[in-house]
Amino acid sequence: MSAGLVQTYRAFAHNNAWANHRLLTSCTSLGQEEFEAERTSFFPSLQLTLNHIYVIDLFYVDALEGGWLGPAAWKNDVPCPIVAELAIAQAAVDGRLIAVCDALTPELLDGFVRVNRDTRVQTERRDRLLMHLFQHQIHHRGQAHAMLSGAADAQPLKIVEVSAPAINCVFNASCTITVSDTTGKILLPTVAPGTAWLQSRTFAGQPGTPAAGLTGYEYRISLTQAAGAADCIIGFTVNFGPHKPLPYKDATLADVFVVTGGGLGTIGLSSAVRSGDTIQFTLKTPLCLAGPADIKNTTFFIGLAAAAAPMHVNAQIAVIGPTPIFAADARVPTHAVPSDPPGGL
């Protein structure tokens, strides 16, 4: 088995983690009733389908690790009845699968795995077992996407790229703004604590401007003070609540602005998608770290406006690595937010 094929399996594992993260993030906007609602599919609800993916992942990943869990993996076919619990559990097993694939060698791919089938022991080539697992995940994620499209419409938001200080004029006639900044630590395990963070910036819209009576919210992910190597950050998700489109550029309404000129940053947005109160931001290119601290290692400021004053929530930082999701403090407009599951995010 070639070394290039080993890298392909590693890429499959990382892509799988990101796909599960995006799907489960979209499901967080559903009420519990919608999550459990009967729909047309092999497993007739999102709850049953997504839990099935999870328990089968447990079964095969345990076998790939040399374990003997076997059919006990699905003794409870809905171990995570709530989306928030399932997202954390799925991210954990996705991280284990990434670790399995990161440890692969051509010799291991050609080797065999013993699988506990309760009444018998199945011996399967490792490469074929992994391919079966990835296909199983894709198969059922497709069913879940079909059900989700009938449950809640994901809304792509309009993004415009702007420059500072011109963007400030939307909020203050003098084109200067007074800001309040907070940071939430992103605890990437391979960098010094406090050197990776999500910045939240707020400022008031002044009378006589398009943003009068509103609050501006900006976000920036920074690795500028981090050094060494770290898994790449590919996006973030916040339970933002309602926002207000404004004429950020060319007197045309837009939902999100990205300050690509006149300020910090090198990485913009490829998309911003709203599902209920939740907005998922995907970066144009991954924010990676490989070397000394560098002022270039940061996103641009990403902004929206809303009527409500700020409150604190946990944002989800999406990473390509064994731990695909990290929590970080963020400020969003005050609105009703479901409690985090026991133990937090």
N, C-alpha and C positions, 0 to 999 in steps of 0.2 A: 504494500500500500504506500502511495507516494506522500511525501511531506506536504505537498500542496493540497491533497485531499483532507489531511488532518486539519489544515487551516479552514477549509470549507465547513467542516463539522463545527469548528469553534464559532464561525460566523453564523451558522444556523442557530446555535444556542443563544448567542447574543441577540439575534433578530427575534427569536422566540420570546425572550424576556421583554423586549420592547413592545412586541405585538400584544402580549398579555397585559402589559401596563396600560397601553392605549385603550384596549377594549374595556378593561375593568374601570379605568378612569371615566370613560363614557357612561358606564353603568351607574356611577355614583350619583348621577342626576336623577335617577329613577326613585320613586317611592318604593317602600317594601312591597306594597301590593302589586305594583307593576313588575317588580323583580320576580315575584312568585307567580304572576298571572300565567294561565295556560295559553300556549300558543302552538302553532303548527310546526312541529319539528320532531326528530327522533326522541329526544328527551324534551318533553313538552313545556319547558319554561326556561328562561335565562338562568334562574337559580339552579335547576337540575343540570343543565348543559355545562355551565361553568364549573360547578362542583365536580361533575364527571371528569372534565379535563384535569382538575386538580388531583383527584384520587388516583387516576391512572398515571399521572406524572409521579405521584408518590410511589406507586407500585414499581414502575420501571427504573426510576432514578435510584431507589433503594437497591434494586438488583444490580445496577451498573456500579454502585458503590461497594458491592460485595455483601449486601445485607440479605436478610431472610424474612422480610415483612410479609411478602406474598399477598394472598387475597384479604388479609386483615386490613389492607389499605382501603378497601371499600366496604368494610363492616358497617360504617355509617356513610350512606351515599350522599348526605348533605352535611358534611362536618362544619361548613361555614355558611350558615343561613343568611348572613348579612354581608352586603357587598364590601364594606370597609374591612371586615375580618378576612374575607376571601382574598382581597387585594394583597394584604400583608402575607398571608399564608402562601399564595401563589408566587409572590416575589421571592419568598424564602426558598421554595423548591426550584424556581428558575435559577437562583443563584447557585444552588447545588449542582444543577445540570451544567451550568457554565463551568464550574470547577471541574466536573468530570471531563468535559471536552477540552478545557485548557491543559489537562494532564495527559491528553492522548499523545501517543506516538504511533508511527506506522505499524509497529509490532503489536501494540495494544488494539488497534483497529482490526487487525487480522485475527485477534484472539477471540476467546469464547466467554460468554456470560452464563452463569447458572441462574435460572429463574424458578422461584418457588411457586408452583401451580397447585399447591395443597396436596392433591392426590398423585402428583408426579413432578419430576424435575425436568424442566425444559432447558436444553443447551442450545444457545443461539449465538451466531457470530455478532460481535460487538457493533460492527458497522451496520449490519442489517437491523439490529435491535434499535439503534439510534435513529435510523431512517424511518422505521415503523413509528417510533415515538413522535418524531417531528411531523410525519404525515397525519397521525392521529390528532395532534394539536391543531394543525391547519384545517383539517376536516371539520372539527367541531367548532372552531372559531368562526368558520364560514357560516355555520348554522346560527351561531349566536349573533353575528352581524346581521343576518337576514331578520331575526326576531327583533333585534334592537332597532332596525330601521322602521319597524312598525310600532315601536314603543315610544320613541322620542326622536325628534329630528335634530341632528347635529347641525349647527349653524356656523358656517365659515364667516369669520369677521373680516371686514375690509381694513387692510393695513396700508398706511402711507409712510413714506420715508421723508423726514423733515430735517431742518438744520436749526441749531441754536445760534443766536438768541431769537430768531424769528418765531419759533414755536411758542416762546414765552408770551408773545403778543396776543395769543388766543386767551390767555388767562389774566394779563395785566396790560393796560394801555401803554404803560411806560416800557414794556418789553423786558422788565426785570421781575423776578419772583423771589419770594422768601420761602425757603424750603425747610422741611423737617425730615431728617434722615434716621433710619434705624437699620440694623443689619441682623440677619439670622444666620448663624453658623451652619455651614455644610460640612459635616464631620467625615470627610473622605479619609479613609484609614491610613493612606500613605503620605499625607502631608501634615504639617504642624497645625494643631488646633488653632482656629482663628484666622487662618490664611486663605480660607475659601468661604465665601459668604454670598447670600442673596440680600441685596440692598433694596429697601423700600423707601421711596421718597414721596412726600405729599406737599401740596401747596394749594392755596385758596384762589378760586376764581373771583376777580374783582368786578365791581359794578361797571357797566358800560362796555363789557367784553362778551364774546360768545359764551364764555364759561362762567358768567356771573352767577353766584350762588352755588356753584359746584366745587368739587375738590378734585384736583389732579393727582393721579397716582402713577408713579414710575417705578420700574423694576430693573435691576442690573445684576447679573451674576458675575462675580469677580474671582479670578485666581491670580491677580496681579502680584500678590505678596507670597504666593505659594512657590515652592521650589521642589525639584525632584521629578517624580513621575506619578501620574494618577489616571484613573479611568476617565473616559471622556463624558462630559455632560452634554445631553442632547435636547433638553427642554425642561419645562417646569409647568406645573398645574396649580391653579389657585381657585378656591371657592370664592369668587369675586362678588357675586350678586349682580344686581342690575347695573348697567353702565349707560352713559349718555353719548351718542355720536355727536361729534363737533366738526366744524370746518377747519381741520388742521392744516390743509394745503389746498391752494387754488380755489378757495371758497366752496369746496365740495365736502359734504359730510363723510366722515370715516369713523370707524370704531376704535382703531388702535394706531398710534403713531410710534415710529422708531427714529430716534435722534441720531442719524448717521453722519451729520456734519456739525462741526463746532463743539464737539465734546468727546468724552472717553468712549472707547469701544472699537471692536473690529468685526463683531459677529452680529448679524441681524436675524430677522424672523423669516421662516419659510411659510408658516401658517399660524393662525390663532383660531381655535374652534370652540364655540360655546355649546355646552350641553346642560340645559337648565341653568343653575347658578355657577357652574364650573367652567373655567376657561383653560384650555390646554394650549400652551405656547411651544412650538417646535422651532428649534434654531436652524438657520440656513446651513451651517456647518457645525460639527461638534466642537465644543470648547475643551481642548485637551491640554495636558501639561507634560512636558518632557524637557527639563532643563532648569536653569536658574529663574528667579523671579523676573517677570517681564510685564511692563505696563500694558502691553498689547493683549494680555491674556484675560479679556473681559468682553462681555456682550456690550452692545449699545444700550442706552436707556430705552425701555419699552413702556409706553404710556397709554392710559385711558383716563376718562373722567366719569364721575358719579356724583349723585346728589348727597349721599350720606357721609358723615364724618368717619374717621378711621377706627378700626378695631384690629386685634391680632388674631391670626389663624396659623395653622401649619400648612405651608406649601409643600408640594411634592416635587423633588428634584430628580429628574430621570437621568440615569447614568448607564453607559454600556460597561457592565462589569458584574462580578459575582453578587454584589448588592445593587440591584437595578434602581432602587428608589431610596432617597434620603429625605428626611423631614427638615424643614428650615422655617423659622419664624418669618412671617410676612404680615404687612398691614393691608387691609382691604376695606371697602365700605361696610359700615355696620348693617348686618342683616342676619336673619336666622340661619344658623349653621348646625348640622347634626354633630353630636358629640363624637370625639374620637373613640375608637374601640378600647376595651380594657387593655392597659399597658401602653397606650398611645401609639403613634405611627412609627 
